[in-house]
Amino acid sequence: MLKTPLFLCLIMSSLLVNAQTNNAKQNVLNETSVVRAEDGNVYPYLVWQKLMSTGKYGLKTRGTKAESGATEYLIFELSEAQKFSYFEKMPKPRLSDSFKEGDDFKGFKATDINGNKIDLREATGKVIVLNFWFINCPPCRQEIPQLNELVAKYKDNPDVVFLAIATDEKYDLQKFIKSNPYDYQVVPNGHNLASKYSVTLYPTHAIIDKNGKVKFSAVGLATNTIHWIKKSIDESLAAN
């Protein structure tokens, strides 16, 4: 049963480069692109791609290599103001068909891996941040450190609830989290919940506002996914 979600997960992972590089004059970046650090050193593809996936770096054209005519790029660390401007100019992450913005969210009951009971049917007045994922999904694992940073930003706000619905078994999740901390409340055996909301692409994110409506959703991992999650949380908290 895991083969289909994994296949779709890998497809979504392949969208990462397209999503993160549309700002660079719409040139297509790939394994052959020349991306340099500010000291002039060339980064291997896997290194600069990983840096870009953190959402903390930007790319800009550095110039054209005379002999080949190829465009070179400079990777640089973004300030907070640059991050906001940079991510706003990028295409919005692909929306989820399972959680359409403006739709009513019908909550559910669940139990997390620590035995805590959850009832989102009674969560009116809170902002709910959902993540559907599974362990063998590369982009799901890749975004966990950024999601943990997001949880830390709102750790003192009881009106923001972070919930990760995993399709894996409880034992496997506990083993994984020991070496890969994940600070969302994690719900195991989430196949039925994924099916309930017709989730077939992973990761799938959804932000539910204080009035129980879908504020934002996204599938896959783009460089500005976390930016849009945070922006949606902040706007939901600020709304009357």
Backbone hydrogen bonds, N-H to C=O, Kabsch-Sander energy under -0.5 kcal/mol:
donor,donor_aa,acceptor,acceptor_aa,energy
6,L,2,L,-2.2
7,F,3,K,-2.4
8,L,4,T,-2.3
9,C,5,P,-2.6
10,L,6,L,-2.3
11,I,7,F,-1.7
12,M,8,L,-2.2
13,S,9,C,-2.0
14,S,10,L,-1.6
15,L,11,I,-0.5
15,L,12,M,-1.2
16,L,13,S,-1.6
19,A,15,L,-2.4
20,Q,16,L,-2.1
21,T,17,V,-1.1
22,N,18,N,-0.6
24,A,21,T,-1.5
25,K,23,N,-2.1
26,Q,22,N,-0.7
27,N,24,A,-2.2
29,L,27,N,-0.6
33,S,30,N,-1.6
34,V,71,T,-0.6
35,V,33,S,-0.7
35,V,43,Y,-0.5
36,R,73,Y,-3.2
37,A,41,N,-3.1
40,G,37,A,-2.0
43,Y,35,V,-3.2
47,V,44,P,-0.5
48,W,44,P,-2.3
49,Q,45,Y,-2.4
50,K,46,L,-1.6
51,L,47,V,-2.2
52,M,48,W,-2.5
53,S,49,Q,-1.8
54,T,50,K,-0.6
54,T,51,L,-1.1
55,G,52,M,-1.6
56,K,51,L,-0.7
58,G,76,F,-3.0
60,K,74,L,-1.8
62,R,72,E,-3.4
63,G,72,E,-1.2
65,K,70,A,-3.0
66,A,64,T,-0.5
68,S,65,K,-0.5
69,G,65,K,-3.3
72,E,63,G,-3.4
73,Y,34,V,-2.5
74,L,60,K,-3.2
75,I,36,R,-2.5
76,F,58,G,-2.2
78,L,56,K,-2.5
83,K,79,S,-2.8
84,F,80,E,-1.9
85,S,81,A,-2.2
86,Y,82,Q,-3.4
87,F,83,K,-2.9
88,E,84,F,-2.0
89,K,85,S,-1.4
90,M,86,Y,-0.7
102,G,214,V,-3.1
103,D,100,K,-2.4
105,F,212,G,-3.1
106,K,104,D,-0.6
107,G,105,F,-0.8
110,A,118,I,-2.4
112,D,116,N,-2.3
113,I,186,V,-2.3
115,G,112,D,-2.2
118,I,110,A,-3.1
120,L,108,F,-2.8
122,E,119,D,-1.2
123,A,120,L,-1.0
125,G,210,K,-2.3
126,K,123,A,-1.9
127,V,159,D,-3.7
128,I,126,K,-0.6
128,I,208,I,-2.0
129,V,127,V,-0.5
129,V,161,V,-3.6
130,L,128,I,-0.6
130,L,206,A,-3.1
131,N,163,L,-1.8
132,F,204,T,-2.9
133,W,131,N,-0.5
133,W,165,I,-2.1
137,C,134,F,-1.6
141,R,137,C,-2.1
142,Q,138,P,-2.4
143,E,139,P,-1.7
144,I,141,R,-1.0
147,L,143,E,-2.3
148,N,144,I,-2.6
149,E,145,P,-1.7
150,L,146,Q,-1.7
151,V,147,L,-2.3
152,A,148,N,-2.2
153,K,149,E,-1.4
154,Y,150,L,-0.9
154,Y,151,V,-0.8
155,K,152,A,-0.9
157,N,154,Y,-2.1
160,V,157,N,-1.4
161,V,127,V,-3.0
161,V,159,D,-0.5
162,F,160,V,-0.5
163,L,129,V,-3.0
163,L,161,V,-0.6
164,A,185,Q,-3.3
165,I,131,N,-2.5
165,I,163,L,-0.6
166,A,164,A,-0.8
166,A,187,V,-2.9
167,T,133,W,-1.4
173,L,169,E,-2.2
174,Q,170,K,-2.5
175,K,171,Y,-2.1
176,F,172,D,-2.3
177,I,173,L,-2.9
178,K,174,Q,-1.2
179,S,175,K,-0.7
179,S,176,F,-0.9
180,N,176,F,-1.4
185,Q,162,F,-2.1
186,V,184,Y,-0.6
187,V,164,A,-3.3
187,V,185,Q,-0.5
189,N,168,D,-3.4
190,G,166,A,-3.2
192,N,189,N,-0.6
194,A,190,G,-2.8
195,S,191,H,-2.6
196,K,192,N,-2.3
197,Y,193,L,-1.7
198,S,195,S,-1.2
199,V,194,A,-3.2
200,T,198,S,-0.6
204,T,132,F,-1.7
205,H,218,A,-3.1
206,A,130,L,-1.7
207,I,216,F,-3.1
208,I,128,I,-2.9
208,I,206,A,-0.5
209,D,207,I,-0.5
209,D,213,K,-3.0
212,G,209,D,-2.0
214,V,103,D,-2.8
215,K,207,I,-3.2
216,F,207,I,-1.3
218,A,205,H,-2.0
219,V,94,R,-2.2
220,G,203,P,-2.3
225,T,222,A,-1.7
228,W,224,N,-2.0
229,I,225,T,-2.0
230,K,226,I,-2.7
231,K,227,H,-2.7
232,S,228,W,-2.1
233,I,229,I,-2.2
234,D,230,K,-2.7
235,E,231,K,-2.4
236,S,232,S,-2.0
237,L,233,I,-2.4
238,A,234,D,-2.0
239,A,235,E,-1.3
